[in-house]
């Protein structure tokens, strides 16, 4: 066997720019090095830990000079928890990085002229903006205060928090998360304290055993609170005791629900959700419209910025009241219902049947009569026959998942030739890929990035495409 090649250590290297996925970059001998938790202007020693043909990945092992951009992160879990990758940067710099990230993707992948790109719309709230958080119970805590002299049986290995990046079986116990407002932290900590005191077993993902599995907390803009506890198996006595404790300690909870998930994976889309106390949904509000949000419903996780995002999409759509609008990947019909007052008819299509039922319900709640919703795989539902039956759209709004649109959907849009397409995306790289394909029939006439997720590298982008002459 050949000797394993030792990976190099580079000294006194300057970090030169921010990059994708929250990393920064350095260059050595023309080769790019991706570095997490770095800031442009840092002078550091880098230990390479991954070597690819066209790039390297490395970690900082010594800081010689900290960048002037750096600030002290608010969260004690920063760099261990993988959630907020940019807390060490001022928010203004985060916005600059996100704007540049979108610009680079559109120009490099989509071959798009970005002169018409507007400055990114930043959020007024840098912390405590998420309306939904999902936490994991695990009996394999990631120990940050490890003492090798402490006996294993004396360590509390139970954790309620987030998975360590790259380690499916290790969970970091979260003391305080800065992404969701009170009483999220208080509810989570109280549940963990109760579980530890009553010796309830935490889930072991390798052995597939343990009572407590997941915790989901949703907060609405109307002040309502939904808590969902996911158990691995039924134990009525312990389950009811825990749920009774939660509702007693936090009587302001408007919806307390539970799930018995005996599957190997954590997804709950195919699971029965049982209401223990309160109602089985939350109500959201946007511009006077009411939206019913169930335990499985998708709703943008930043209420305030979602409103800004939808206003951009509606403005780009340029509706006068006479248009037939197709809303692709409509989810629970939030955009469809939001723009309906300015359209003749809005047709929404979505894969998840429960989401379509929510969309129909949201139309009924708001007495909106000019919407129609259809459930099914976009590639199978949206075809030439569907267009022939329901009419050629004047405007198409599309908000696909991170993977972007299927190539067959893009090909259909090129054939349909709607006057305008408004493309909302949470991944500007896949958006740029689709835009290049759409350039067969369309030109980009407006670009507006919107920051939905401060402290992270994620960014939304809205693009208006108009039909070429």
HELIX and SHEET records of a PDB file:
HELIX    1   1 UNK A   20  UNK A   22  5                                   3    
HELIX    2   2 UNK A   91  UNK A  108  1                                  18    
HELIX    3   3 UNK A  152  UNK A  154  5                                   3    
HELIX    4   4 UNK A  184  UNK A  197  1                                  14    
HELIX    5   5 UNK A  236  UNK A  249  1                                  14    
HELIX    6   6 UNK A  303  UNK A  317  1                                  15    
HELIX    7   7 UNK A  334  UNK A  339  1                                   6    
HELIX    8   8 UNK A  340  UNK A  342  5                                   3    
HELIX    9   9 UNK A  353  UNK A  365  1                                  13    
HELIX   10  10 UNK A  378  UNK A  381  1                                   4    
HELIX   11  11 UNK A  384  UNK A  390  1                                   7    
HELIX   12  12 UNK A  407  UNK A  416  1                                  10    
HELIX   13  13 UNK A  428  UNK A  438  1                                  11    
SHEET    1   A 6 UNK A   9  UNK A  14  0                                        
SHEET    2   A 6 UNK A  43  UNK A  51 -1                                        
SHEET    3   A 6 UNK A  55  UNK A  65 -1                                        
SHEET    4   A 6 UNK A  31  UNK A  35  1                                        
SHEET    5   A 6 UNK A  24  UNK A  28 -1                                        
SHEET    6   A 6 UNK A  17  UNK A  18 -1                                        
SHEET    1   B 8 UNK A 117  UNK A 121  0                                        
SHEET    2   B 8 UNK A 442  UNK A 450  1                                        
SHEET    3   B 8 UNK A 460  UNK A 467 -1                                        
SHEET    4   B 8 UNK A 420  UNK A 425 -1                                        
SHEET    5   B 8 UNK A 395  UNK A 398  1                                        
SHEET    6   B 8 UNK A 324  UNK A 328  1                                        
SHEET    7   B 8 UNK A 345  UNK A 350  1                                        
SHEET    8   B 8 UNK A 371  UNK A 375  1                                        
SHEET    1   C 7 UNK A 171  UNK A 173  0                                        
SHEET    2   C 7 UNK A 159  UNK A 163 -1                                        
SHEET    3   C 7 UNK A 132  UNK A 138 -1                                        
SHEET    4   C 7 UNK A 212  UNK A 219 -1                                        
SHEET    5   C 7 UNK A 225  UNK A 231 -1                                        
SHEET    6   C 7 UNK A 255  UNK A 260  1                                        
SHEET    7   C 7 UNK A 274  UNK A 278 -1                                        
SHEET    1   D 2 UNK A 281  UNK A 286  0                                        
SHEET    2   D 2 UNK A 289  UNK A 294 -1                                        
END                                                                             
